[in-house]
Every structure is written in structure tokens, then in C-alpha cells.
Amino acid sequence: MSDDGLFVKDFSIYIQYISLIISFIVYKKYKHYNFYKFFIIYLLNIIVFNLLATFIFIKNNFELFNVYTFFEFNFFALIYYHLVEDKNKLKLIKILALIFNGIYFISFYFTFLKMYTVSIEGVFNSALIIIYFVELLNSKKILNYKKILPFWISVSFLLFYLTSVPFFTLLYSNLFDSRVMFPIIYYLIIVFHLCLIYGLVACKKMKV
């Protein structure tokens, strides 16, 4: 990997820590959001598994990130379960969560599915985000959407998961040189966290 590639990789790691630190700094502003504690756990989950991959499971960490996918999705689902208010949409979120977890556990028997659980997760996460956006568009909150933290979080999530689905599909299918193409995912991570940081800093305190 070139020096530029290494810089992007390192910066993508540092910005994850920055997001987590800022989420704690502004905790008082957003603590009344029911979803916010799951959002912080989601960010913590990223850091914990990256540390495990860096210092403990240094080689052959495919199984480690397979476990990470399980926790990532379920914390993600909890975020949107506590964001969405419509009962029918909440039922849909439960159904999607059950389906994904079913696929995940079946993948231990049909092992070829393990190669695609990350991509499948991206599709399911995108579906959860769209459910939230549909509800937002049909509510009065849309009039002031730029000041709503969940809007910016959802934008960042959607940008990341929609664009990462084809990347991970090609990666696990061994259809391209991962070392050459991996800076793409680092750039996606950086954009993802920059959007998160902007939302955390710029948005207003929720009115309960």
C-alpha cells in the first residue's frame, strides 16, 4: 500500500475514536433520545473489535469480523427501533431483525453464506434507514430536518452501507485485488464519521 493509502487508513482509524469521544462529550445534549445509548454502544463496538483485530486476532480475523457483523446489526436495529414510532413500522423492523439473525445463524451451517453476511447486513441496514426516512418525511419534524441529529446519523449510515454493499460483495467473492481497492472503504469510513461528527456538533437538543 502506498504512503497515501497508509495515511488514509490511519486517518480512518483515528476518526472513529474522534466520533466516539465527541459522542460522549455531547452526551448531555442528546441523553433524552431513547436511541442515543445504543448509538454510543454501536460506536464502542467498532472500537472494541478493531482493537481485538489489531492486537489479539492479528491474523485470520475473518471469524472475528463475522461476530462483529452480528453485534453491529443488532445494535443498529436497536437504534432504529427506538427512533421509529409507527407501530406497523416497528413490527417491520422486528421482522427484518429476525430474518437477518436467522440468516446469520444459518450461515454457521451453510458456511458459504458467511461470505455474504456483511453485504446482506448492508442491505438490511439500508432498509431500516429508509423506514425511518419514510416516517420522517410524513412528520412535522421534516420542516426542521437539518437540526435533527437522527437525520444526519441516518444520512451517514445510508452513505456508508449503500456504497459498501457492492464493495464487500466483490471483496468476499475475490473478484478484485483487495489491497489495491481497500482505500475505497477507508474513504467511506472517513465520510461516514465526518457526517456523524457534523450532526453531533451542529444539531440542537431534542425537545422531549
Protein Blocks (a to p, Z undefined) as FASTA:
>chain_A
ZZklmmmmmmmmmmmmmmmmmmmmmmmmmmmpmklmmmmmmmmmmmmmmmmmmmmmmgop
llmmmmmmmmmmmmmmmmmmmmpmblklmmmmmmmmmmmmmmmmmmmmmmmlmmmmmmmm
mmmmmmmmmmmmmmmmmpmklmmmmmgmklmmmmmmmmmmmmmmmmmmmmmnopacfklm
mmmmmmmmmmmmmmmmmmmmmmccddZZ
